[in-house]
């Protein structure tokens, strides 16, 4: 058997990468195993010099690692896109989030609001700032610790309203999905793969990224609440209410 390729990723991609790795091994015979941790921790470990054949993180994190020489810049390859979704606790009243004004009213009426680390959380805070609501909401915002799903905060009652990647909220117990962000406010994260600068198996790692980004893997990504990196995240919420 071929030597196993090792990778590190954020928690948001752990499930889709697990299935992509299985498909890749079937196709090429090369086993690939990822360790999934909080995205902030993953980037820190790569910067600290831990050696991985593959690194899959949000595009901005990969860009930073490429700029500092921790991943091979010419290997960067978009893998999938994930859009932010909104959820409440199972059994709770389902508030209206179908338009920007409706979402703003729902956010301002919520007791505590959960959101994640990383680019999606940053984008959400920028939205609140644009609304002029940052100060009003400051004491009610609860940022999940790296590696802790927002779904857990919702399910155990720590927050009333939660925002996180759909791929991480999908199929979680104790919550009710309201859908994605309303039209015009979509928050989409592109996850990019790259070959670690310290990898001794560049060719095999590049071939794995090529497979993971190929059209043949599109259905795997959709099954896990993501979309191919060429777009299409809006199709994840065909039943989202408009009012």
C-alpha positions as CSV (number, residue, x, y, z in Angstrom):
1,X,0.0,0.0,0.0
2,X,1.2,3.6,-0.7
3,X,2.4,5.7,2.1
4,X,-0.5,7.7,3.6
5,X,-0.7,11.4,2.8
6,X,-1.4,13.6,5.9
7,X,-3.4,16.7,6.0
8,X,-4.8,19.3,8.4
9,X,-8.1,21.2,7.9
10,X,-10.7,23.3,9.8
11,X,-13.6,21.6,11.4
12,X,-15.9,23.0,8.7
13,X,-14.6,20.6,6.1
14,X,-14.0,17.5,8.3
15,X,-16.9,15.5,6.9
16,X,-16.6,16.3,3.3
17,X,-12.9,15.7,3.4
18,X,-13.4,12.3,5.0
19,X,-15.6,11.2,2.1
20,X,-13.3,12.9,-0.5
21,X,-10.4,11.0,0.9
22,X,-12.2,7.7,0.6
23,X,-13.1,8.4,-3.0
24,X,-9.5,9.5,-3.7
25,X,-8.1,6.3,-2.2
26,X,-10.5,4.2,-4.3
27,X,-9.5,6.0,-7.5
28,X,-5.7,6.2,-6.9
29,X,-4.8,3.7,-4.3
30,X,-3.2,6.5,-2.2
31,X,-4.6,6.8,1.3
32,X,-5.2,10.3,2.6
33,X,-6.0,11.2,6.3
34,X,-6.9,14.6,7.6
35,X,-6.8,15.9,11.1
36,X,-9.6,18.5,11.5
37,X,-9.3,21.2,14.2
38,X,-10.3,24.8,14.6
39,X,-9.2,26.8,11.6
40,X,-7.2,29.2,13.8
41,X,-5.4,26.3,15.4
42,X,-4.7,24.6,12.1
43,X,-3.1,27.7,10.6
44,X,-1.1,28.3,13.8
45,X,0.3,24.7,13.7
46,X,1.3,25.1,10.1
47,X,3.0,28.4,10.8
48,X,4.8,26.7,13.7
49,X,6.4,24.3,11.4
50,X,4.3,21.1,11.7
51,X,4.7,19.1,8.5
52,X,1.6,18.2,6.5
53,X,1.3,17.0,2.9
54,X,-2.0,18.9,2.5
55,X,-3.6,21.9,4.1
56,X,-7.3,22.8,3.5
57,X,-8.5,26.1,5.0
58,X,-10.5,29.2,4.1
59,X,-9.0,31.1,1.2
60,X,-7.7,34.0,3.3
61,X,-5.9,31.7,5.7
62,X,-4.3,29.8,2.8
63,X,-3.3,33.1,1.1
64,X,-1.5,34.1,4.3
65,X,0.3,30.7,4.6
66,X,1.3,30.9,0.9
67,X,2.6,34.4,1.4
68,X,4.9,33.3,4.2
69,X,6.1,30.2,2.5
70,X,4.3,27.6,4.7
71,X,2.4,26.1,1.8
72,X,3.4,26.0,-1.9
73,X,1.7,29.0,-3.5
74,X,1.6,27.4,-7.0
75,X,-0.4,24.4,-5.6
76,X,-3.3,26.4,-4.2
77,X,-6.6,24.8,-5.4
78,X,-10.2,25.8,-4.6
79,X,-12.0,22.7,-3.2
80,X,-15.5,23.8,-2.2
81,X,-17.7,26.6,-1.1
82,X,-19.8,26.8,2.0
83,X,-22.4,29.4,2.9
84,X,-23.5,30.6,6.3
85,X,-26.9,29.4,7.6
86,X,-29.0,30.5,10.5
87,X,-30.6,28.3,13.2
88,X,-32.6,28.4,16.4
89,X,-33.2,25.8,19.1
90,X,-35.4,22.9,18.1
91,X,-39.0,23.7,19.1
92,X,-38.5,27.4,19.4
93,X,-40.5,29.9,17.4
94,X,-39.0,30.3,14.0
95,X,-38.4,34.0,13.4
96,X,-38.4,35.6,10.0
97,X,-35.0,35.9,8.3
98,X,-36.2,36.1,4.7
99,X,-35.1,39.6,4.0
100,X,-32.4,42.0,5.3
101,X,-34.9,44.0,7.3
102,X,-36.5,40.9,8.7
103,X,-33.1,39.5,9.7
104,X,-32.1,42.8,11.3
105,X,-35.3,42.8,13.4
106,X,-34.8,39.2,14.4
107,X,-31.1,39.8,15.4
108,X,-32.0,42.9,17.5
109,X,-34.8,41.0,19.3
110,X,-32.6,38.0,20.1
111,X,-31.3,37.5,23.6
112,X,-27.9,36.0,22.8
113,X,-26.4,35.4,19.4
114,X,-23.9,32.7,18.5
115,X,-21.3,32.9,15.7
116,X,-18.1,31.2,14.7
117,X,-14.5,32.1,14.4
118,X,-12.9,32.6,11.0
119,X,-14.0,34.6,8.0
120,X,-17.7,33.9,8.3
121,X,-17.8,35.3,11.8
122,X,-15.8,38.4,10.7
123,X,-18.2,39.0,7.8
124,X,-21.2,38.7,10.2
125,X,-19.7,41.3,12.6
126,X,-19.1,43.6,9.6
127,X,-22.8,43.3,8.7
128,X,-23.8,44.3,12.3
129,X,-21.4,47.2,12.0
130,X,-23.0,48.3,8.8
131,X,-26.3,48.2,10.5
132,X,-25.0,50.5,13.2
133,X,-25.8,47.8,15.8
134,X,-22.4,46.7,17.0
135,X,-22.6,48.5,20.3
136,X,-26.2,47.4,20.9
137,X,-25.3,43.8,20.3
138,X,-21.9,43.7,21.9
139,X,-22.9,42.1,25.2
140,X,-25.2,39.6,23.5
141,X,-22.7,38.2,21.1
142,X,-21.2,34.8,21.9
143,X,-18.3,33.6,19.8
144,X,-17.9,29.8,19.8
145,X,-14.4,28.7,20.8
146,X,-12.3,27.2,18.0
147,X,-13.5,23.7,17.2
148,X,-16.8,24.2,19.1
149,X,-19.8,24.1,16.8
150,X,-22.3,26.9,17.1
151,X,-25.0,24.2,17.0
152,X,-23.9,23.1,20.4
153,X,-24.5,26.6,21.8
154,X,-27.9,26.7,20.3
155,X,-29.0,23.2,21.4
156,X,-27.9,23.7,25.0
157,X,-29.6,27.1,25.3
158,X,-26.5,29.3,25.5
159,X,-27.7,31.3,22.5
160,X,-31.1,31.9,21.0
161,X,-29.9,32.5,17.4
162,X,-26.9,31.1,15.7
163,X,-24.9,31.7,12.5
164,X,-22.4,29.2,11.1
165,X,-21.5,27.3,7.9
166,X,-24.4,25.3,6.7
167,X,-22.2,22.3,6.5
168,X,-21.6,22.4,10.3
169,X,-25.3,23.1,11.2
170,X,-26.7,20.5,8.8
171,X,-28.2,17.4,10.5
172,X,-27.2,18.5,14.0
173,X,-29.5,17.5,16.8
174,X,-31.3,20.0,19.0
175,X,-31.5,22.8,16.4
176,X,-33.9,24.0,13.7
177,X,-32.4,25.5,10.5
178,X,-34.0,28.7,9.3
179,X,-32.1,28.7,6.0
180,X,-29.3,30.7,4.6
181,X,-28.7,34.5,4.8
182,X,-31.3,36.5,2.9
183,X,-30.7,37.6,-0.7
184,X,-27.9,40.2,-0.9
185,X,-26.4,39.2,2.5
186,X,-24.9,35.8,1.6
187,X,-21.7,34.9,3.4
188,X,-19.8,32.4,1.4
189,X,-16.4,30.9,2.3
190,X,-14.2,29.2,-0.3
191,X,-12.1,26.4,1.1
192,X,-8.8,26.0,-0.6
193,X,-6.3,23.2,-0.5
194,X,-2.5,23.5,-0.8
195,X,0.6,21.4,-0.6
196,X,2.5,21.9,2.7
197,X,5.9,23.4,2.1
198,X,7.6,20.6,4.1
199,X,5.9,17.7,2.2
200,X,8.2,15.2,0.7
201,X,5.4,13.9,-1.6
202,X,4.5,16.9,-3.8
203,X,3.4,15.0,-6.8
204,X,1.0,12.7,-4.9
205,X,-0.4,15.7,-2.9
206,X,-1.0,17.7,-6.0
207,X,-2.8,14.8,-7.7
208,X,-5.0,14.5,-4.6
209,X,-5.9,18.2,-4.8
210,X,-6.7,17.8,-8.5
211,X,-9.0,14.9,-7.7
212,X,-10.8,16.7,-4.9
213,X,-11.4,19.8,-7.1
214,X,-12.6,17.7,-10.1
215,X,-16.3,17.8,-11.3
216,X,-16.7,14.2,-10.4
217,X,-16.7,15.1,-6.7
218,X,-19.5,17.7,-6.9
219,X,-22.2,15.4,-5.5
220,X,-20.0,14.5,-2.5
221,X,-19.7,18.2,-1.7
222,X,-23.5,18.8,-2.0
223,X,-24.2,15.8,0.2
224,X,-22.2,17.5,3.0
225,X,-23.9,20.9,2.6
226,X,-21.2,22.5,0.4
227,X,-20.9,23.3,-3.3
228,X,-18.2,23.0,-5.9
229,X,-15.9,26.0,-5.8
230,X,-17.2,27.3,-9.1
231,X,-20.4,28.4,-7.2
232,X,-23.9,27.2,-6.6
233,X,-24.2,27.7,-2.8
234,X,-27.7,29.2,-3.3
235,X,-28.9,25.8,-4.4
236,X,-28.4,24.5,-0.9
237,X,-31.5,26.2,0.4
238,X,-34.3,25.4,-2.2
239,X,-37.0,25.6,0.5
240,X,-35.8,28.8,2.2
241,X,-38.8,31.0,3.0
242,X,-39.0,34.4,1.3
243,X,-41.1,36.1,3.9
